[in-house]
């Protein structure tokens, strides 16, 4: 589970595209805190700090206590915009998180033991279908990731959601038993199996 992180912010009194551009020129990133039936709060964040936090990973599943000029807001990021060319943050949306809140979040899938799995060491290929899955989780208990041990699988196997054990209180959000990955049989083994089948068919035709 991710820990709550601290984040400093300044109140943003001016709105609009011109004001947002001015904040970015000053090394600040415009953002907004909304939700929980309360008015939105415009803020700005230090560009260097928030850029580092975003690219450290797990940004959209991390809770933050945002200190806005001495007033704290318990939030989770719900969306952010990046510059399409330079990939630095342009704007961030934070959602207020009240006690007992449950959220729908996308978390990454980590495939474990890919270096030691017997099937992969024998030439099989791990074809990943989904790199993330959607979960319903208590805000204070959002998993950093779900894990799949690929060492248990063999040639031709498919890895489904049903194979994953979720933490207590966490459920799938809108999934069936989706396929997360498949273990593809090595081409050489496929050809050997095909030759063996053809030989067996020919032998049967003679008898």
N, C-alpha and C positions, 0 to 999 in steps of 0.2 A: 504494500500500500504506500502511496506517495505521502510524504509529510507536507504539512502546510508551510509555505515559504513566505517570507516577509518582503514587501515591495513598497518603496517610497514613491509618492506621486505628488503633483501639485494640482490645485484646482484650476480648471480652465473656464474663464469667464466669457471669452469670445467664441462664437461658433461660426461656421461657414467655411468655404473652401479657402478663402484668403487667409483667415485666421489659422487654419490648419497648416497651410504652406509656411506661414511665418513661424509656427512652432517647430516645424521640421528644419527650417533654416537655422533655428536656434539650438538644434541638437536634441529636440524633444519629439516624442511620438504621441499624437492625440489618441485618446481612448475614452470609452464611456462605460459607466457602471449602471446597470438597469435591473429590473425585476423585483420580485417580492412585493408587488403592489405599491412601490414607492417611486417618486420622480427620478428620472435619470440624472446622473452626476457626471459632468464632463471633467476629465482629468488629462494630464500629460505625464509622460514617463521619460526617464533618461534613455536616449537612443542606444548608447553603448550597453547599458545594463540589460534592457529588455531584449535587445538583439542577441546577447549572449545567452539569456534564459531560453529564448525560443529555440535556438539551435542546439541547446544542450539536450533537447528531447523531452517528450512527455508533457509538453506545454499545455495541451488541451485537456489533460487529465490531472493537472496539478491544482490544488487549492492554494489561494494566496490571501494573506491579510494585507490589504492595501492601506497604507497610512497616507491619508490626504490632509496635509496640514494639521496633523494631530488627531484626526478622526479616522477610525479604522473600519474597513469594510471587508467582510469575509466573502470571497468571490471565487469563481472559476472562469477561465477564459472559454468563450463559446465560439469565437471566430477572430481571425486576423487577416489583414490584407498585406501583401508584400509587393514591393515595386517589381513590375514584370521584367525589368531588365537587370536591376542590381540586387534584387532579392532582399532588400532591407525593409523592416516593418513600416507601414504607412498608417495603419489604424488598428485598434484592438477593441473588441467588445467583451466586457466582463459581466457575468451574471451573479447577482447576489445569491448567497447560499444560506438559507435559514436552517436552524437545528432540525434534524430529522428529514432533510430533503433527500429525495432519491432522484438520480439523474440518468439520462441516456447518454452514454459516451462510447466513442470508438477507441479501442485499445489495440496495440500491436500484438501480433502472434510471433512468438519466439520458437524457432525449431531447434531443439537441443540434440547434441551428439551427432551432428552431421559428419564430423570427422572420423567417428568410430563406428557408426552404424554398419553392421555386416553387409546389408544389401548394397549400400552406397560404396563400400570398399570393394565390392565385387563388380562395380561398374554401373549400378543402377543410377538413375537420375531422379532427384527430388524436384518435382514440378509444383511450385507454389501457386495455388489458385487465389488465396486470400491472404493478404499481408496484415489486415486488420479485421476485427469483429466488433459488432455493436452489443453493448451490455447495458442492463439496468442495474445500477449499483447505488448503495447509500453514499452520499457525497463524501463522507469521512472514510470510506472503505473502498475507494476505486482502485482496482488492481493496476499496477504499472504495465502488465502484459499478461497474456495467457500463454502457457507453455505446452509444447508438444514434444515428446521424446520419440524421435524417429527411429531409434535403435530397435524398437519393438516391431517394426514393419518389414515386410519382405517384398519380393518382386511382384508387381501388379497390384499391390494394396492401395486402397484409398483411405485417407485420413479424414474422418468426419467430426463435426462438432460434438457429437455424442461421446466421443472418446476423451473429451476434456472434462476434468472435474473442476467446477467453479467454486470460489470461496463462498462461505456461508452468507446468505442474503443477496447474492449476485445471481442474476438470471440473464438468459439470452434476450435480446431485444429484436423481436420480429423475424428470427431465423427459423428455418426448418432444420433438418439435419444436413446442413450444407457441407460440401467437400472443401476442405482447407488445402489439401495437397494430395498428390499421387506419387507412387514410387514406380517409375517406368523401368521395365525390364531392359537390360542391355541388348543392343541390336544383334550382337554376336550370338547371344543365347536364344533370341527369337528365331534367328536363321537356323540354329541347330535344332530347335524344337520343330520348326517347319520341315526340315529335312527328315527328321525322325518320323513325323506324321506322314510325310509323303512315302517314305519307305514302308511304313506299316500299311498304308493304303494299297501300295503296289503288291505287297506280299499277300494281303487279303484278296486282291483281285485274282491272283494265281490259283488260290485254293478253291 
